[in-house]
Amino acid sequence: MSDFTSNFWSIYVAGITIIGILACLLLLIFTARKKVESASDNTTGHVWDGDLTEMNNPLPRWWMWLFVLTIVFGFGYLFAFPGLGTFSGKLNWTQRGEYNAEMAKAAEQLQPMYARFGAMSTEEIAKDPAAMAIGDRLFMNNCAQCHGSDARGSKGFPNLADNDWLHGGGPEQIYKTIHDGRIGVMAPMDAAVGSATDVRNLAQYVLSLSGSPHDSVKAQLGKEKFAVCAACHGMDGKGNQLLGAPNLTDDTWLHGYGEEAIVAMVTKGKMNEMPAQAEKLTNEQIKVLTAYVWGLSNKPAASN
C-alpha cells in the first residue's frame, strides 16, 4: 500500500473491499427471503437418477448465523488491522513491527548466552567450542547462501577460508564488513585504456602479474596501460584494502579467470554488494560471527 502515488488507488481498494462484503450480506438476505415455488410435497420438482429429489428446505439457522458472524468479523478485522487501502487499522499493526518485536524478544532471551563473550577477544572466542557452534549456526543461517556452507565462496562471492581479503582479514575489518556491509565498484575503464587491442594487451599483463599463463609480448605492450589501473591496484598490482581493490599478483580470481574474464571486467566494470547485517543480528551475534569467520582462515588451536 505504501507504493500508492495518489489517494485514488487507496479509495479504490477500500471501496472494492467494502462493496464485496456488503454484497455477500445482501446476497444472504436476498436468498433468505426468496420463496421458491414448490410442489405440495415440498419439493422443487428436480429429480436426478430416477429417485433423487431436491427438497425446498431453508438453510439451517445456525448456518445462516455463521455467515453473518463471518461478515461481522470481516468488518471488525478491517477496523483493527490494515486492509482498506492505506488505512493502517486502529491497532497500528504492521508486519515489520511484528518482526521487530519478535527479534527484540529473541535477543532478550539470548542475551544471557552471549553475555560471557562480551569481555573476550576475537581470538579467545574463536577457541571456544560453544561459541564456534553458535557461530556456525549464525553463518549457515545468514552467510552460507552466498559464501557456501564450507565458506569457500563461488564466482562473485569471496572465499572466507583463505587469507585473501579485499578489505582486510583482521577482526576489526571483518566486524565492520558484517555490521555495515560493503559495496565494491570497478568502473568500466576501456575508454581510458584505449582500443580493444590495448585492452587485451592489458589483460595479458594482468595475467603476468600472478604468474598465470600469458603472452609475454602482448603483456609487455600492455604494461604501460596498467597505469590506468594503478590508482586503485597500485603500481605493483598488490591492491589496496582501504579501497577494496583486489591484489592482482596472487592467483585468486573472484569474478573469473583468463583473458576474456579480465577484458569483460575492464570494459563492463563490476559492482558487488555485501549487505549489512546490523538490522538482522545483534552486536553480540556479530562479534561471535566475526570470530567464527576469522577462525576459518586463522585456524586457532583449541583450548584444553
PLY file of the C-alpha trace (Angstrom):
ply
format ascii 1.0
element vertex 304
property float x
property float y
property float z
element edge 303
property int vertex1
property int vertex2
end_header
0.00 0.00 0.00
2.95 2.34 0.56
3.58 2.28 -3.19
0.36 4.20 -3.95
1.10 7.54 -5.60
-2.36 9.06 -5.09
-5.39 8.65 -2.83
-7.43 7.29 -5.72
-5.99 3.79 -5.54
-6.35 3.65 -1.77
-10.02 4.63 -2.03
-10.48 2.21 -4.94
-9.14 -0.77 -2.97
-11.09 0.18 0.16
-14.28 0.60 -1.87
-13.95 -2.73 -3.64
-13.31 -4.47 -0.30
-16.32 -2.95 1.46
-18.63 -3.44 -1.53
-17.57 -7.10 -1.71
-18.50 -7.70 1.94
-21.79 -5.81 1.65
-22.63 -7.77 -1.50
-22.22 -11.01 0.46
-24.58 -9.67 3.13
-27.19 -8.60 0.56
-26.94 -11.98 -1.17
-27.54 -13.70 2.15
-30.60 -11.52 2.88
-31.99 -11.97 -0.63
-31.66 -15.75 -0.63
-33.14 -16.00 2.87
-36.28 -14.10 1.82
-36.74 -15.59 -1.62
-39.53 -18.15 -1.74
-39.15 -20.90 -4.30
-42.37 -22.32 -5.58
-42.61 -25.92 -4.64
-44.96 -28.80 -5.05
-47.34 -29.87 -2.30
-44.78 -32.37 -1.11
-42.20 -29.54 -0.55
-40.01 -30.48 -3.50
-38.68 -28.25 -6.28
-39.59 -30.70 -8.98
-35.96 -31.54 -9.74
-35.24 -35.28 -9.79
-31.95 -36.98 -10.64
-31.12 -40.60 -11.20
-34.75 -41.53 -11.06
-35.32 -41.13 -7.31
-33.01 -38.34 -6.04
-35.41 -35.47 -5.32
-34.39 -31.87 -4.43
-36.28 -30.62 -1.38
-37.18 -26.97 -0.81
-35.88 -26.67 2.76
-34.33 -23.42 4.01
-30.72 -23.21 5.19
-30.25 -24.26 8.82
-30.45 -21.19 11.08
-27.03 -21.86 12.59
-25.50 -21.88 9.09
-27.03 -18.50 8.25
-25.79 -17.00 11.52
-22.33 -18.38 10.74
-22.37 -16.36 7.51
-23.48 -13.27 9.43
-20.71 -13.71 12.01
-18.19 -14.06 9.17
-19.28 -10.70 7.74
-19.16 -9.05 11.16
-15.69 -10.50 11.71
-14.59 -9.11 8.33
-15.63 -5.57 9.26
-14.03 -5.93 12.69
-10.77 -7.15 11.19
-10.62 -4.28 8.69
-11.28 -1.82 11.53
-8.40 -3.19 13.65
-5.84 -4.23 11.02
-4.57 -2.97 7.62
-6.74 -3.94 4.67
-8.59 -0.83 3.50
-6.15 0.89 1.17
-3.68 2.96 3.17
-5.74 2.77 6.39
-3.38 1.18 8.93
-6.07 -0.02 11.33
-6.75 1.15 14.87
-4.20 -1.28 16.34
-1.44 0.11 14.06
-0.22 -3.43 13.41
2.46 -3.90 10.77
4.41 -6.92 9.59
7.68 -5.09 10.22
6.59 -4.12 13.72
5.68 -7.73 14.50
9.04 -8.92 13.17
10.98 -6.32 15.17
9.09 -7.22 18.34
9.83 -10.92 17.88
13.50 -10.21 17.15
13.77 -7.99 20.24
12.18 -10.71 22.37
14.56 -13.32 20.96
17.56 -11.05 21.56
16.47 -10.56 25.18
16.15 -14.29 25.71
19.55 -14.98 24.11
21.35 -12.18 25.95
22.50 -14.38 28.88
24.06 -16.85 26.44
26.07 -14.14 24.69
26.93 -12.19 27.85
30.03 -14.21 28.64
31.53 -13.44 25.22
31.39 -9.68 25.84
34.74 -9.42 27.62
36.51 -11.98 25.42
38.72 -11.11 22.46
38.06 -12.43 18.98
40.95 -14.85 19.32
39.59 -16.18 22.64
36.08 -16.60 21.24
37.49 -18.45 18.23
38.99 -21.02 20.62
35.73 -21.57 22.48
33.85 -24.66 21.16
30.46 -23.41 22.37
30.98 -20.04 20.71
32.06 -21.68 17.47
28.97 -23.90 17.48
26.85 -20.75 17.75
28.96 -19.05 15.07
28.47 -22.00 12.75
24.66 -21.72 13.09
24.81 -17.96 12.52
26.95 -18.50 9.44
24.66 -21.17 8.00
21.57 -19.02 8.52
22.97 -15.71 7.29
26.11 -16.22 5.18
26.11 -19.67 3.58
23.58 -18.63 0.92
26.34 -16.62 -0.79
29.62 -17.95 0.58
28.65 -21.63 0.68
28.30 -23.97 3.63
32.08 -24.52 3.56
32.70 -20.74 3.34
34.79 -21.20 0.18
32.51 -19.00 -1.88
32.00 -19.17 -5.63
32.29 -16.87 -8.63
31.48 -13.37 -7.39
31.39 -14.43 -3.73
34.70 -14.35 -1.79
36.32 -17.41 -0.24
36.38 -16.79 3.52
38.58 -19.78 4.31
41.77 -18.44 2.69
43.94 -15.43 3.52
42.95 -13.29 0.55
40.94 -10.32 1.83
39.59 -7.38 -0.16
39.04 -5.16 2.87
41.33 -6.80 5.40
41.12 -10.00 7.41
41.62 -8.63 10.90
38.83 -8.89 13.49
38.05 -5.16 13.22
37.73 -5.26 9.42
35.62 -8.44 9.46
33.32 -6.99 12.12
32.86 -3.80 10.09
32.13 -5.79 6.93
29.44 -7.86 8.66
27.96 -4.93 10.57
27.96 -2.23 7.88
28.19 -4.23 4.68
30.45 -3.39 1.74
29.94 -2.06 -1.77
32.68 -2.78 -4.28
32.77 -0.87 -7.55
35.07 -1.45 -10.52
34.27 1.24 -13.09
34.49 0.48 -16.84
37.99 1.53 -17.91
38.12 0.64 -21.61
37.80 4.28 -22.71
40.82 5.23 -20.60
42.84 2.18 -21.68
42.34 2.68 -25.43
41.45 0.31 -28.24
40.17 -3.26 -27.95
43.71 -4.43 -28.71
45.07 -2.30 -25.86
42.52 -3.84 -23.50
43.59 -7.37 -24.47
47.27 -6.46 -24.08
46.45 -5.09 -20.63
44.64 -8.35 -19.78
47.79 -10.29 -20.69
49.86 -8.03 -18.44
47.46 -8.58 -15.55
47.78 -12.34 -16.07
51.57 -11.99 -15.97
51.43 -10.29 -12.56
50.24 -13.52 -10.93
52.49 -15.78 -12.99
49.50 -17.14 -14.89
49.92 -18.41 -18.45
50.14 -15.38 -20.73
51.55 -13.97 -23.96
54.74 -12.20 -22.89
54.90 -9.96 -25.98
51.35 -8.71 -25.52
51.91 -8.37 -21.78
54.90 -6.11 -22.38
52.77 -3.97 -24.71
50.05 -3.75 -22.07
52.37 -2.80 -19.21
52.20 0.96 -19.79
48.39 0.77 -19.95
48.39 -0.59 -16.42
48.95 2.98 -15.20
45.18 3.40 -15.56
44.66 0.58 -13.04
47.46 1.58 -10.67
45.37 4.30 -9.00
43.43 1.58 -7.19
45.51 -1.58 -7.53
48.92 0.08 -7.05
51.84 0.15 -9.47
52.88 -3.29 -8.22
49.31 -4.62 -8.61
49.07 -5.71 -4.98
45.80 -3.88 -4.45
44.55 -1.58 -1.71
42.42 -2.90 1.15
41.29 0.62 2.06
39.56 0.78 -1.32
38.67 -2.89 -1.56
40.86 -3.15 -4.67
41.96 -6.79 -5.21
45.54 -7.99 -5.23
46.27 -8.88 -8.86
49.55 -10.63 -8.12
48.08 -13.68 -6.41
46.16 -16.48 -8.09
42.74 -15.59 -6.67
40.13 -14.62 -9.28
36.82 -13.56 -7.75
34.96 -12.89 -11.00
36.57 -15.37 -13.35
39.98 -16.32 -14.71
41.61 -15.74 -18.09
41.85 -13.07 -20.74
38.13 -12.96 -21.54
37.16 -12.51 -17.89
39.66 -9.66 -17.44
38.60 -7.98 -20.70
34.96 -8.14 -19.56
35.90 -6.60 -16.22
37.82 -3.74 -17.85
35.16 -2.98 -20.47
31.98 -3.52 -18.44
33.10 -2.90 -14.89
31.56 -4.63 -11.88
29.55 -3.78 -8.79
29.30 -6.13 -5.84
27.45 -5.66 -2.58
27.77 -7.35 0.78
24.53 -6.42 2.62
24.80 -5.04 6.14
23.71 -7.45 8.87
23.27 -4.89 11.67
19.49 -4.90 11.32
19.29 -8.69 11.45
21.86 -9.53 14.11
22.73 -8.06 17.49
26.22 -6.70 18.18
26.93 -9.76 20.31
25.92 -12.12 17.50
28.08 -10.19 15.03
31.01 -10.45 17.45
30.65 -14.24 17.64
30.17 -14.48 13.86
33.29 -12.33 13.38
35.30 -14.75 15.50
33.92 -17.69 13.52
34.83 -16.14 10.15
38.24 -15.03 11.44
38.87 -18.55 12.69
38.17 -20.06 9.27
41.42 -18.65 7.88
43.44 -18.49 11.10
42.67 -21.94 12.47
43.30 -21.21 16.17
44.30 -24.16 18.29
41.52 -25.47 20.50
41.91 -24.73 24.23
42.43 -27.58 26.65
0 1
1 2
2 3
3 4
4 5
5 6
6 7
7 8
8 9
9 10
10 11
11 12
12 13
13 14
14 15
15 16
16 17
17 18
18 19
19 20
20 21
21 22
22 23
23 24
24 25
25 26
26 27
27 28
28 29
29 30
30 31
31 32
32 33
33 34
34 35
35 36
36 37
37 38
38 39
39 40
40 41
41 42
42 43
43 44
44 45
45 46
46 47
47 48
48 49
49 50
50 51
51 52
52 53
53 54
54 55
55 56
56 57
57 58
58 59
59 60
60 61
61 62
62 63
63 64
64 65
65 66
66 67
67 68
68 69
69 70
70 71
71 72
72 73
73 74
74 75
75 76
76 77
77 78
78 79
79 80
80 81
81 82
82 83
83 84
84 85
85 86
86 87
87 88
88 89
89 90
90 91
91 92
92 93
93 94
94 95
95 96
96 97
97 98
98 99
99 100
100 101
101 102
102 103
103 104
104 105
105 106
106 107
107 108
108 109
109 110
110 111
111 112
112 113
113 114
114 115
115 116
116 117
117 118
118 119
119 120
120 121
121 122
122 123
123 124
124 125
125 126
126 127
127 128
128 129
129 130
130 131
131 132
132 133
133 134
134 135
135 136
136 137
137 138
138 139
139 140
140 141
141 142
142 143
143 144
144 145
145 146
146 147
147 148
148 149
149 150
150 151
151 152
152 153
153 154
154 155
155 156
156 157
157 158
158 159
159 160
160 161
161 162
162 163
163 164
164 165
165 166
166 167
167 168
168 169
169 170
170 171
171 172
172 173
173 174
174 175
175 176
176 177
177 178
178 179
179 180
180 181
181 182
182 183
183 184
184 185
185 186
186 187
187 188
188 189
189 190
190 191
191 192
192 193
193 194
194 195
195 196
196 197
197 198
198 199
199 200
200 201
201 202
202 203
203 204
204 205
205 206
206 207
207 208
208 209
209 210
210 211
211 212
212 213
213 214
214 215
215 216
216 217
217 218
218 219
219 220
220 221
221 222
222 223
223 224
224 225
225 226
226 227
227 228
228 229
229 230
230 231
231 232
232 233
233 234
234 235
235 236
236 237
237 238
238 239
239 240
240 241
241 242
242 243
243 244
244 245
245 246
246 247
247 248
248 249
249 250
250 251
251 252
252 253
253 254
254 255
255 256
256 257
257 258
258 259
259 260
260 261
261 262
262 263
263 264
264 265
265 266
266 267
267 268
268 269
269 270
270 271
271 272
272 273
273 274
274 275
275 276
276 277
277 278
278 279
279 280
280 281
281 282
282 283
283 284
284 285
285 286
286 287
287 288
288 289
289 290
290 291
291 292
292 293
293 294
294 295
295 296
296 297
297 298
298 299
299 300
300 301
301 302
302 303
